Amino acid sequence: MATEQDEEVQNWSLNADHVQACLKYIQQRGAKGVTAEELVKWDAQHGKQLFSWNETKAADAWRVHQARVFLNTFRGVFDRMRVRKFIHVPSNAATGRERDSYMDATIISSDVKLRAWAIADLTKRLARIASELKFWKLSESEREAVLAQLAASLE
């Protein structure tokens, strides 16, 4: 017989009480910080609402996670540049793909539509990182150093 927990769907909404309680716990840790293991233990002690506690589903999810790590581990050298060998390509109109999959970077780079998607995706990621840098209120010299490093990377 399935339990409520077996049917549980992860709810990490910022408005959820259990998420707010967890965030409060993390903040209370202060400079000590929190490890992933401590967070799992905290969830076990506070209603098991954040993570999967169904052993079969959790084991399957872990193997899928390991497969993603495996695919993201490899790098290839193309035109003397070291890049990720496999890239996750989502299924959407921009990619024209029917299902999410990992593809070899050389295949992506030789396909006009996938190449355009990859460049747009990287540009969006750069913009997110740049917005995070704003938080650190970079001095002019720090900003120049970041831009110089980016420019050098593109050479």
CYANA upper distance limits for C-alpha pairs under 8 A (distance plus 0.5 A):
  2 ALA  CA      6 ASP  CA      6.40
  2 ALA  CA      7 GLU  CA      7.72
  3 THR  CA      7 GLU  CA      7.22
  4 GLU  CA      8 GLU  CA      6.68
  5 GLN  CA     53 TRP  CA      7.66
  5 GLN  CA     54 ASN  CA      7.63
  6 ASP  CA     53 TRP  CA      8.16
  6 ASP  CA     54 ASN  CA      6.22
  8 GLU  CA     52 SER  CA      8.22
 10 GLN  CA     49 GLN  CA      7.78
 10 GLN  CA     50 LEU  CA      6.67
 10 GLN  CA     51 PHE  CA      7.14
 10 GLN  CA     52 SER  CA      8.01
 11 ASN  CA     16 ALA  CA      7.86
 11 ASN  CA     49 GLN  CA      8.08
 11 ASN  CA     50 LEU  CA      7.30
 12 TRP  CA     16 ALA  CA      7.50
 12 TRP  CA     19 VAL  CA      6.62
 12 TRP  CA     50 LEU  CA      7.41
 13 SER  CA     19 VAL  CA      7.36
 14 LEU  CA     19 VAL  CA      6.65
 14 LEU  CA     20 GLN  CA      7.11
 15 ASN  CA     19 VAL  CA      7.81
 15 ASN  CA     20 GLN  CA      7.55
 16 ALA  CA     20 GLN  CA      6.81
 17 ASP  CA     21 ALA  CA      6.65
 18 HIS  CA     22 CYS  CA      6.70
 18 HIS  CA     49 GLN  CA      7.44
 18 HIS  CA     50 LEU  CA      8.21
 19 VAL  CA     23 LEU  CA      6.64
 19 VAL  CA     50 LEU  CA      8.04
 20 GLN  CA     24 LYS  CA      6.63
 21 ALA  CA     25 TYR  CA      6.77
 22 CYS  CA     26 ILE  CA      6.80
 22 CYS  CA     42 TRP  CA      8.47
 22 CYS  CA     43 ASP  CA      8.45
 23 LEU  CA     27 GLN  CA      6.68
 24 LYS  CA     28 GLN  CA      6.60
 25 TYR  CA     29 ARG  CA      6.99
 26 ILE  CA     30 GLY  CA      7.71
 26 ILE  CA     33 GLY  CA      7.45
 26 ILE  CA     34 VAL  CA      6.83
 29 ARG  CA     33 GLY  CA      5.88
 29 ARG  CA     34 VAL  CA      7.15
 34 VAL  CA     38 GLU  CA      6.76
 34 VAL  CA     39 LEU  CA      7.42
 35 THR  CA     39 LEU  CA      6.86
 36 ALA  CA     40 VAL  CA      6.82
 37 GLU  CA     41 LYS  CA      6.76
 38 GLU  CA     42 TRP  CA      6.53
 39 LEU  CA     43 ASP  CA      6.67
 40 VAL  CA     44 ALA  CA      6.77
 40 VAL  CA     51 PHE  CA      7.98
 41 LYS  CA     45 GLN  CA      6.84
 42 TRP  CA     46 HIS  CA      6.66
 43 ASP  CA     47 GLY  CA      6.80
 43 ASP  CA     48 LYS  CA      5.42
 43 ASP  CA     49 GLN  CA      7.10
 43 ASP  CA     50 LEU  CA      6.81
 43 ASP  CA     51 PHE  CA      7.92
 44 ALA  CA     48 LYS  CA      5.34
 48 LYS  CA     52 SER  CA      8.29
 48 LYS  CA     53 TRP  CA      7.47
 52 SER  CA     57 LYS  CA      7.64
 52 SER  CA     58 ALA  CA      6.18
 53 TRP  CA     57 LYS  CA      8.47
 53 TRP  CA     58 ALA  CA      7.14
 54 ASN  CA     58 ALA  CA      6.40
 55 GLU  CA     59 ALA  CA      6.43
 56 THR  CA     60 ASP  CA      6.74
 57 LYS  CA     61 ALA  CA      6.58
 58 ALA  CA     62 TRP  CA      6.53
 59 ALA  CA     63 ARG  CA      6.82
 60 ASP  CA     64 VAL  CA      6.86
 61 ALA  CA     65 HIS  CA      6.65
 62 TRP  CA     66 GLN  CA      6.64
 63 ARG  CA     67 ALA  CA      6.68
 64 VAL  CA     68 ARG  CA      6.86
 65 HIS  CA     69 VAL  CA      6.81
 66 GLN  CA     70 PHE  CA      6.55
 67 ALA  CA     71 LEU  CA      6.72
 68 ARG  CA     72 ASN  CA      6.60
 69 VAL  CA     73 THR  CA      6.54
 70 PHE  CA     74 PHE  CA      7.95
 71 LEU  CA     86 PHE  CA      6.60
 71 LEU  CA    102 TYR  CA      8.10
 72 ASN  CA     84 ARG  CA      7.48
 72 ASN  CA     85 LYS  CA      8.15
 72 ASN  CA     86 PHE  CA      6.97
 72 ASN  CA     87 ILE  CA      7.92
 73 THR  CA     84 ARG  CA      8.30
 74 PHE  CA     84 ARG  CA      6.65
 74 PHE  CA     85 LYS  CA      5.93
 74 PHE  CA     86 PHE  CA      7.61
 75 ARG  CA     82 ARG  CA      6.82
 75 ARG  CA     83 VAL  CA      5.87
 75 ARG  CA     84 ARG  CA      4.88
 75 ARG  CA     85 LYS  CA      5.09
 75 ARG  CA     86 PHE  CA      8.29
 76 GLY  CA     81 MET  CA      8.44
 76 GLY  CA     82 ARG  CA      6.08
 76 GLY  CA     83 VAL  CA      5.99
 76 GLY  CA     84 ARG  CA      6.59
 76 GLY  CA     85 LYS  CA      5.46
 77 VAL  CA     81 MET  CA      5.69
 77 VAL  CA     82 ARG  CA      4.96
 77 VAL  CA     83 VAL  CA      6.86
 78 PHE  CA     82 ARG  CA      7.03
 78 PHE  CA     83 VAL  CA      7.94
 84 ARG  CA    105 ALA  CA      7.49
 85 LYS  CA    104 ASP  CA      6.15
 85 LYS  CA    105 ALA  CA      5.99
 85 LYS  CA    106 THR  CA      8.45
 86 PHE  CA    102 TYR  CA      6.29
 86 PHE  CA    103 MET  CA      5.70
 86 PHE  CA    104 ASP  CA      5.03
 86 PHE  CA    105 ALA  CA      6.13
 87 ILE  CA    102 TYR  CA      5.71
 87 ILE  CA    103 MET  CA      5.92
 87 ILE  CA    104 ASP  CA      6.95
 87 ILE  CA    105 ALA  CA      6.78
 88 HIS  CA    100 ASP  CA      7.68
 88 HIS  CA    101 SER  CA      6.23
 88 HIS  CA    102 TYR  CA      4.79
 88 HIS  CA    103 MET  CA      7.00
 89 VAL  CA     95 THR  CA      7.73
 89 VAL  CA     97 ARG  CA      8.33
 89 VAL  CA    100 ASP  CA      6.20
 89 VAL  CA    101 SER  CA      5.96
 89 VAL  CA    102 TYR  CA      6.31
 89 VAL  CA    103 MET  CA      7.35
 90 PRO  CA     95 THR  CA      7.49
 90 PRO  CA     97 ARG  CA      7.49
 90 PRO  CA     99 ARG  CA      7.22
 90 PRO  CA    100 ASP  CA      4.82
 90 PRO  CA    101 SER  CA      7.08
 91 SER  CA     95 THR  CA      6.96
 91 SER  CA     96 GLY  CA      7.23
 91 SER  CA     97 ARG  CA      5.10
 91 SER  CA     98 GLU  CA      5.71
 91 SER  CA     99 ARG  CA      5.17
 91 SER  CA    100 ASP  CA      5.35
 91 SER  CA    101 SER  CA      8.44
 92 ASN  CA     96 GLY  CA      6.35
 92 ASN  CA     97 ARG  CA      6.59
 92 ASN  CA     98 GLU  CA      7.73
 93 ALA  CA     97 ARG  CA      7.89
 94 ALA  CA    113 LYS  CA      7.82
 94 ALA  CA    114 LEU  CA      8.30
 94 ALA  CA    117 TRP  CA      6.57
 95 THR  CA    113 LYS  CA      6.80
 95 THR  CA    114 LEU  CA      6.03
 95 THR  CA    117 TRP  CA      6.66
 96 GLY  CA    113 LYS  CA      8.23
103 MET  CA    107 ILE  CA      7.49
103 MET  CA    108 ILE  CA      7.46
104 ASP  CA    108 ILE  CA      7.06
105 ALA  CA    109 SER  CA      6.52
106 THR  CA    110 SER  CA      6.79
107 ILE  CA    111 ASP  CA      6.95
108 ILE  CA    114 LEU  CA      5.76
108 ILE  CA    115 ARG  CA      6.03
108 ILE  CA    118 ALA  CA      8.23
109 SER  CA    114 LEU  CA      7.53
109 SER  CA    115 ARG  CA      5.49
110 SER  CA    115 ARG  CA      7.47
111 ASP  CA    115 ARG  CA      6.30
112 VAL  CA    116 ALA  CA      6.69
113 LYS  CA    117 TRP  CA      6.78
114 LEU  CA    118 ALA  CA      6.58
115 ARG  CA    119 ILE  CA      6.74
116 ALA  CA    120 ALA  CA      6.67
117 TRP  CA    121 ASP  CA      6.50
118 ALA  CA    122 LEU  CA      6.64
119 ILE  CA    123 THR  CA      6.58
120 ALA  CA    124 LYS  CA      6.69
121 ASP  CA    125 ARG  CA      6.78
122 LEU  CA    126 LEU  CA      6.65
123 THR  CA    127 ALA  CA      6.74
124 LYS  CA    128 ARG  CA      6.82
125 ARG  CA    129 ILE  CA      6.76
126 LEU  CA    130 ALA  CA      6.56
127 ALA  CA    131 SER  CA      6.67
128 ARG  CA    132 GLU  CA      6.85
129 ILE  CA    133 LEU  CA      6.78
130 ALA  CA    134 LYS  CA      7.05
131 SER  CA    135 PHE  CA      7.71
132 GLU  CA    136 TRP  CA      7.96
133 LEU  CA    137 LYS  CA      7.59
133 LEU  CA    138 LEU  CA      7.71
134 LYS  CA    138 LEU  CA      7.38
138 LEU  CA    142 GLU  CA      6.03
138 LEU  CA    143 ARG  CA      6.23
139 SER  CA    143 ARG  CA      6.62
140 GLU  CA    144 GLU  CA      6.64
141 SER  CA    145 ALA  CA      6.64
142 GLU  CA    146 VAL  CA      6.76
143 ARG  CA    147 LEU  CA      6.75
144 GLU  CA    148 ALA  CA      6.45
145 ALA  CA    149 GLN  CA      6.60
146 VAL  CA    150 LEU  CA      6.74
147 LEU  CA    151 ALA  CA      6.55
148 ALA  CA    152 ALA  CA      6.54
149 GLN  CA    153 SER  CA      6.66
150 LEU  CA    154 LEU  CA      6.92
151 ALA  CA    155 GLU  CA      7.00
